[in-house]
């Protein structure tokens, strides 16, 4: 996400960082490049003007130019101001003191509102342990109710629906009564959208708001639409006061204009971001982490959180014990491969590692290669996974045939696994392995 913006900002700041001393002219030139990068990323013009003015003022007004590591300080200031621009410390969804918490989802057709409703339901259920119900109040879009029934069930939420013949305000009111009777912690109301903002849409939202008195109103916007998303948010803010934004399709947004503009324009923070098509590709939006990723500083906290979600403490201790004793097998390797794939697309994970984004920008990760590796390991017998040294001539041919790969590909994987075991053995003895030699041997 934000690839083009990230590339331009990192290039500009790399030049600044490498300079021992900076002059006012250097800062002015850097601000010009940053301004162009932000405008090309479809960031709101007023936001760009204010942002660059603030950064320049801070760079020139705090003895930065006369201090040590002036370039590093400028990078730090840009990072801080990017964080502030996207919401500072970040916002949280409000919960009612007495359940159910009612969340009203608003947005235009095509923004991904119904899917975002299911994703939020799953998030609240898995991250907060909440009992969640969703109300199907989009009675105009064809198959909207059926879609919510399907994705709501996949998210583990109960779906309250009465078809498409009843008034959506009545459905919302009925769903709230049901949620109270069923003892639900959260009720998420999926409302109707339109192709554009109109008076009827706003009035219906106001009527539903009056009927269910929501704890929070979330506006769902499509990050791919750039400034159109910001304009929509501005119109909704004027007509129906919402509390936060759910940004969908953020994984496909190479520019970043909407994410960088919406808080400054509407005053409302981005609370959640949808980062893929799957229901679990949905997370809280952290402005500080996003700023660091844009500037190539990585997002280690998010990486750790994703790993912790997939690996319990006992499993982690057992894995550490095996690594120390050099007992790591193909069986363990397969478990770790599956865990890593559950964390999300590999290209996205690499972007969370400091420095990896810039170094691997032009490297395209082929997820099919992981499929081939998994197929090879699954084609081994249990004994072969535990004792890779058994995998000789005829066994390699059988594994290649069973996995739809070549003997050469099987040979390469077995050889690389052997090199990995050697490295782990040396680490277990407290010695730093010769990575260069291991890499050459593995080719």
N, C-alpha and C positions, 0 to 999 in steps of 0.2 A: 504494500500500500504506500501511496505518496512517493513512488519511485522517482518520478521526474523532479519533484520539488526537493526531495532529499538529496538527489545527485547534485543539483545546482547549489544548494545551500552548503553542502559539505565541501564542494570544490572551492567556493568563495571563502569559507572559513578556514580551509586548509592553508590557503595562501596567507591569510591573516595570522594564523597560528605559527607559521614558520618564520615570521618576521621577529627579530629581536626587539626592535623599537618600532613604534607606530607614530605617525604624524596625524594631524587633523585631516590632511588630504587623503591619507590611507583609509581612515574611518569613513570619510565621505564617499570614497570610491567603493568601499565594501557595502555601504548602505544602498548605493545605487544598484549594485548587483543583487542584493537581497530584495530590494523593491521590485526589480524586474522579475526575479524568480517567483515572488509571491503573486504578482499580477498574472504571470503566465500560468500559475496554479489556480487561477480563477478565484483568488481571494478578493473579497469586497474592497473596492478602491479606498473607501474611507478608513477601513480597518488597516490596510497597508500603510496609508499615510501616517496614521497615529502610531502604528507599531514601529516603523522606522524612525520616526521623530523621537519616540521614547528611548529606543535603543541608542540612538546617536547622542541624545542628551546625557544618558547615563555614562556612555563611553568617554565623553569629553568633560564630564563634570565631576568625576570622582578620582582625579589623579591617576586614572587608568593608564594614560599614555606615558606618564613619567615613572610608573611602577615597574617592578620586575614582571616578566611573563605577561606583557601587555596583551599579546595575542590570545593567550589562554583566558584572560579575564574577559575579553570581548566575547569569546565563545560562550563563556559562562553567563554573561549578560543576555545573549541571544537565547540561550536555553531557558533562562528564568522568564524572559518576556514571552517566549512561545508557550510556556506552561501557563502563565497568567492569561494569555490570549485565549487558550482553550478551556479555561475554567479554574485555574489555580489548583487548590487541593483536591478538586473533584467533588461531585455531589453524590448524595446517596438517596435511594428511594425511601420516602417516608412511610412508616407503618402506623396504623391507627392504634391508640391506646387500648381499644376494645375491638376484637375482630368481629366481622371481617374487614380487612383493609381492602378498599375498592380502588382499582386502578383503571382509569378510562383511557383507552387507546384511540388516538385521532390521527388523521392523515389523509392524503389523497390516494385515489386508486393507483395501483402500480408501485406504491412505495414499499410494499412488503409488510403491510400492517398485520394481516392475519397470521403470517408465518412468524412475525416478531412477537405476536401475542402468545403463540405456542412456545417460542423460545424463552420468553420471559417466564412463562409458567414453569417450564422445566428448570430454569435457573433458580427460581425461588424454592422449588421443591428440593433440588439437590444441594444448593448452597445454604439455604436457611431452614430446611426441613419443614417447609410450610405445606399445609394441605390446600391445594389450589383448585378453583373452579373457573371456567371461562364461559362468558355469555355471548351467544351468537346473535348480535344485533345488526349485522350487515345483511339486510333483507333485499337489497337491490341488485348487487352484483351477482350474476349467474354463478351458481355452485359455491358461493362464498360460505354458506352454512355447512355444506358437505365437506369443504376443505377444512374448516375449523374442527369439525367432528373428527376428521382423520388425523390431523396434526396434533390436535388437543389430546387425543388418546395416546399418540406416540410420545407425547410429553409427560404422560402420567397424570393429566388433569381431567377432572370431570367436566363434561361439556353440557351446559344448559341451553337447549334450543327449542323453539316452538315453530320451526319452519319459516316461511317467508310471507305468510298472509297477515300476521299480526303487526301492529305498530311497534317499531323498535323501542320506543319509550316504555311501552307496556311490558315488552320482553325484558328490558333492563330492570324494571321495578320488580317483576316476578322473579328474575334470577337472583336479585338481592335477598328477597324473602327466602328463597331456596337455600342460598348460601348460609344464611343465619340458622335455618332449621337443620342443615347438615353439619353445622359446626365448622365451616371452612375458615381457614386463616386468611385467605386472599380470594377476592373475586376480580377477574380481569375482564373488562367489557370491550369487546371488539365492535367498533362502530362502523357505520357506512362511510365510504369515501366517495369522492367525485373526481372527475377528470380535471377539474379546476375548482378553486375556492368560489363558492356562491352563497347567496343569502340562505337558501334552503338548508344547505349543509350546516352552516353555522347555527341556524335556529334549532336544528335537530340536536346538535351537540349541546346547546344550552339547555334544551328540554331534558335530555338524558342526565346532564349534570345536576339539574334541579331535582330529578327523580331519585338519583342514587347518592348524591352528595359525596363524590369521590374523594378519597384521601389524596390522590395524585392524578393529574392529567399528563399523559406522555404523548408527545408529538412524534410520529414516525416519519422520517424523511430519508430519501434516497441519496446517498453521498455522491453517486455517479452523476447526478443532475447539477452539481456545482452551485452556481449562484441562483438557479431556479429554486433549489432547496431552501436557500437562505431567504429568498423572497416569499416563499410559501410560509416559512416559519414566522416571518415578520407579519404576514397577514393574519395568521392564526393568533399570534400574540396580541394583535390589536382587537380581535373579535372574541376570542375565548382564551383567557389567561391559562397557559399551561405551565407545568412545573419543571419539565425537563424534556430532553430529546433522546430518542432512540435512533441512532444512525445506522441504516442498513447498507449492505453492499460495500462496506468500507474496505474489504479486501481487494476489490476491483478498482478502487479510486487511486489512480496514479498521480492525481494533482493535489487534492486535499483542500480545495477552496471552501467547501461547505463546512468541514470540520473546524477549519481555522477561522471561519467568519461567524458562525451561528451564535456563539456565546456573546461576542462583542455587539452584534446587531440586535439580538433579542433580550440579552441579559439572562437567558436561561441556559443552564449547563447541559452538556451531553452526558447522560447518565449511563447509557448502554450502547455497545457497538456490536453489530452483527458482522462476523468476519468470515462467513462461508455459508454454504447452502444447508449444511447439516444442523439439526436442532441444538447440538452441543457447541456449535461455533458461535457463541454469544457470551459476552463478558462485560463486566463493569468497565467504563471508560476512565482511564487514568491519564489526565493531561500531562503530568510530569513524565510518565513513562513514554507517552507518545512523542513528546518533544525530544526525549533522548533518542528514540528510534529514528526520528526524522534527521537528527544531527549525527547519526552513526555511532551513538554511544551505547547502543544495545538496550535491552529490556530484560535484565537478568531476573528481576523479581517476578515478572509474569512467567518467565521460563520455569522458575522454581515452583511457582504455584501450579502450573500445568503438570509438572512432574509429580508433585505431591498428591495431586488428585488421582494419579494412576498408580502410585506406589505406596503401600502402607508401611508402617515403621518396621514390623516384623520381617516383611519381605526385603526391605532395604538392609537390615542387619544380616540376614541370611546371604544376600548378594555380596555384601562387604566381606563376610567370612570366606565365601568361595573365592573371591578375588585375591584375598590375602594368601590363601592356601593353594592358589593356582588350580582350583577345582571347577573353574568356569567351563561349562560344556556348551555344545550346540543347542541343547535344550534351554539353557539359560539365555543364550544368544537370541533364540527365537522369542522367548518371553519379553526380552528387552526391545526387540524389533517391533513386536505387537504393541507394547506400551508406548513407544515413541510415535507410532502411527496414530494411536488414539489421541495423542496430544495435538495433532493437527498436521497440515501440510508441511513437509520438511523445509521447503523454501521459506515459509513463514517462521518456522522455528529458528532457522539460521539468522534471520533478520533480527532476532532478539539477542544475539550474541554480540558483545562489543567488538566493533571493527569488522565483523563478518559481512555486514551489509555492503560496505564499500569494496572489500576484497572479492566478494562473490557476486557482485551485481550482475555480471554478464554470464555467470554460471547458472545454467538451467538444470534444476534437479529433476531427473526422470524417475517419477514414482514407480514406473513399471520395472525399473531395476530392483526396487525393493520387493516387488511381486516375484521376480525371478529368484531372488535370494531366498525368500520365504518358501517358494515352491521346491527349491533344491533341498532345504533343510527338512521340509515335510516329507520328502521322498526318501529320506534316510530311515533306517530302522532305529528303534529306541537305543539299541546297543551301539550303533554307529554314532548317534548323537552324543552318547556318553564317552565313547572312545574313538575319536576321529582318526587315530592311527590305523584303524581297521580298514579304512576306505582306500582300497587299492584297485587295480585294473578293472576286474569284472564288476566290482561294486560301483565304481564310478560310472561305468557304462549304464548299469541298471538305474542309478540315481538320475543320470542325464535323461534317459528315456522317460522315466516316471515324472520328471519335472518339466519336460518339453524344452530342455536346454541342451547345450553341447558338453562333451567331456571336458573341453578346455575351460568352460565357465565353471564347471564343478571343481576342476583342478585349482583354478584361481581362488575360489572361495575357501577351499580347504587350506591352501597355502597361506592366504591372508589370515585365516583363523589361527593357524599355527604361529604366525608372527605375532599376533595379538597375545596369544598365550605366553610367548617368550617375554614380551614386554611386561605383562602382568607379573610374571615370575620375578623379574628383576626389580620391579617396583615393590613387590612383597618382601624382598630382601633389603629394601632401603636404598637400592642403587638406581641412578637415573639411566634409563636405556638410551642407546645410541639410535635415535629416531631415524637419522639419515641412512644408517646401515640397514635398519629394519625395512625402510621404505624401498631401498634398492633390491633387497632380497625378495620382497613381496611382488615385484613386477614380473 
